[in-house]
Amino acid sequence: MPVTTKYAWETPEYTDPPDVPGDMQRLATVIEETVMGLDDQLTVLTGSSSSQMQYTALTRAVSDPQNIANAVWTPVVWDTPQYNLPTTAPGWTAKSPNRITCIQSGLYHFDGFAGFKSNATGSRGVAFRVNGNPSYPAISTGDNPGAGIGWYGCVSCEVKVNAGDWIELVVRQSSGAPLLMDSVFPRFSVRRMV
């Protein structure tokens, strides 16, 4: 069989008879060996393996949109961790459902997305808050989204944090009354870069 240039993976020729189970097993073995090799490279580059690297991604159930008070930055409460690594020291727990705790000092990348149901009055915002501090490292706002139109915002940034620091995705609206977040899944993820 010929091999790929970059990773030297075997690839079947068109003249080779199909061997789906065998081909799938070989592909799975090659992918596993490659991932294990990447783990070794991470250890060399960062001094820690991917099993020690933190990655936490959260969502909130569509069936349970959060009601947000008027004119107050409010942390989103999360109920579903999609990823919560490492499993030995997860960054999210049900005891503190509105935050992700950084388990190691370092440079982290944050991503957040949230939206509100349609309402023609006031402004909307989404931001990150570190350790409850109101000086936000990233913020997205919009004014008067209009009747019949929901508002959606996303934020992304890199921040150097210490072990034990915690991050929240916070939202704000000024419609004059409490307003439900939109049923589109809000998302929040934190990944340690170095």
KAPE-V644585 format. One record per residue. N is the residue number from 1. PSI is psi in whole degrees, -180 to 180 (* if undefined). NEAR is the number of other C-alpha atoms within 8 Angstrom. Layout:
n: (N & N)
psi: (PSI & PSI)
near: (NEAR & NEAR)
This chain:
n: (1 & 2 & 3 & 4 & 5 & 6 & 7 & 8 & 9 & 10 & 11 & 12 & 13 & 14 & 15 & 16 & 17 & 18 & 19 & 20 & 21 & 22 & 23 & 24 & 25 & 26 & 27 & 28 & 29 & 30 & 31 & 32 & 33 & 34 & 35 & 36 & 37 & 38 & 39 & 40 & 41 & 42 & 43 & 44 & 45 & 46 & 47 & 48 & 49 & 50 & 51 & 52 & 53 & 54 & 55 & 56 & 57 & 58 & 59 & 60 & 61 & 62 & 63 & 64 & 65 & 66 & 67 & 68 & 69 & 70 & 71 & 72 & 73 & 74 & 75 & 76 & 77 & 78 & 79 & 80 & 81 & 82 & 83 & 84 & 85 & 86 & 87 & 88 & 89 & 90 & 91 & 92 & 93 & 94 & 95 & 96 & 97 & 98 & 99 & 100 & 101 & 102 & 103 & 104 & 105 & 106 & 107 & 108 & 109 & 110 & 111 & 112 & 113 & 114 & 115 & 116 & 117 & 118 & 119 & 120 & 121 & 122 & 123 & 124 & 125 & 126 & 127 & 128 & 129 & 130 & 131 & 132 & 133 & 134 & 135 & 136 & 137 & 138 & 139 & 140 & 141 & 142 & 143 & 144 & 145 & 146 & 147 & 148 & 149 & 150 & 151 & 152 & 153 & 154 & 155 & 156 & 157 & 158 & 159 & 160 & 161 & 162 & 163 & 164 & 165 & 166 & 167 & 168 & 169 & 170 & 171 & 172 & 173 & 174 & 175 & 176 & 177 & 178 & 179 & 180 & 181 & 182 & 183 & 184 & 185 & 186 & 187 & 188 & 189 & 190 & 191 & 192 & 193 & 194)
psi: (145 & 164 & 155 & 154 & -50 & -46 & -2 & 40 & 139 & 136 & 135 & 147 & 159 & -24 & -16 & 139 & 145 & 136 & 72 & -52 & -43 & -43 & -42 & -41 & -43 & -42 & -44 & -40 & -44 & -43 & -44 & -44 & -37 & -45 & -41 & -36 & -37 & -37 & -41 & -40 & -39 & -39 & -42 & -44 & -39 & -8 & 5 & 149 & 167 & -24 & -17 & -9 & 142 & 132 & 119 & 129 & 131 & 152 & 172 & 140 & 133 & -34 & -5 & 69 & 140 & 138 & 125 & 127 & 159 & 135 & 34 & 129 & 119 & 128 & 139 & 135 & 127 & 147 & -7 & 106 & 120 & -42 & 140 & 71 & 148 & 154 & -22 & -23 & 71 & 148 & -21 & 138 & 155 & -19 & -28 & 71 & -5 & 7 & 162 & 129 & 132 & 124 & -17 & 151 & 150 & -171 & 124 & 150 & 128 & 140 & 138 & 147 & 134 & 161 & 169 & 154 & 160 & 141 & 131 & 1 & 138 & -166 & 169 & 155 & 155 & 140 & 173 & 150 & 130 & 123 & 33 & 4 & 128 & 3 & 99 & 131 & -18 & 143 & 145 & 127 & 161 & 148 & 148 & 75 & -20 & 154 & 140 & 3 & 124 & 163 & 136 & 137 & 149 & 149 & 152 & 139 & 166 & 135 & 137 & 125 & 165 & 157 & 133 & -15 & 148 & 148 & 139 & 147 & 120 & 149 & 158 & 146 & 151 & 54 & -11 & -9 & 167 & 147 & 135 & 142 & 156 & 157 & -6 & 134 & 119 & 149 & 152 & 125 & 149 & 129 & 128 & 126 & -53 & *)
near: (6 & 7 & 8 & 9 & 6 & 4 & 5 & 7 & 8 & 8 & 8 & 7 & 7 & 5 & 4 & 6 & 5 & 4 & 6 & 6 & 6 & 7 & 8 & 8 & 8 & 8 & 8 & 8 & 8 & 9 & 8 & 8 & 8 & 8 & 8 & 8 & 8 & 8 & 10 & 9 & 8 & 12 & 11 & 8 & 6 & 8 & 7 & 10 & 11 & 8 & 7 & 8 & 11 & 14 & 13 & 16 & 12 & 13 & 13 & 13 & 9 & 8 & 5 & 7 & 11 & 8 & 8 & 12 & 11 & 12 & 9 & 7 & 8 & 9 & 9 & 10 & 9 & 10 & 10 & 8 & 11 & 8 & 8 & 13 & 14 & 11 & 6 & 5 & 7 & 12 & 13 & 12 & 7 & 6 & 4 & 7 & 10 & 10 & 11 & 11 & 10 & 14 & 11 & 7 & 10 & 11 & 11 & 13 & 12 & 13 & 12 & 15 & 12 & 15 & 12 & 12 & 12 & 11 & 12 & 11 & 10 & 11 & 12 & 14 & 12 & 17 & 14 & 14 & 14 & 11 & 8 & 7 & 7 & 6 & 5 & 10 & 9 & 9 & 10 & 10 & 9 & 9 & 7 & 10 & 14 & 10 & 7 & 7 & 10 & 12 & 11 & 8 & 11 & 10 & 14 & 9 & 9 & 8 & 9 & 8 & 10 & 9 & 9 & 9 & 11 & 10 & 13 & 14 & 14 & 12 & 14 & 14 & 15 & 11 & 13 & 8 & 7 & 9 & 12 & 10 & 12 & 11 & 9 & 7 & 10 & 10 & 12 & 12 & 11 & 13 & 11 & 11 & 7 & 6)
